[in-house]
């Protein structure tokens, strides 16, 4: 089985390391957007978390969220992990139970 491709800017290189434009912030960084992407990863959130972490993605930690050592919340609802893109927007990947 081939490992899934993670095509997210924050997965390509840590901020400021070797990518043109890395570390630049958009004018509206951190603000809510009118559209939302909802990336579901099927039954492989653990695998995605390992790959994304190896590529420099840091998952966010939230007080009160039942998160495991990878940063995946396994409370009620889908399994979910949050991270920031280079512009400071909070994104997530999730797996339905």
Secondary structure by P-SEA (a helix, b strand, c coil): ccccccccccccccccccccccccccccccccccccccccccccaaaaaaaaaaabbbbbbbcccccccccccccccccbbbbbccccccccccccc
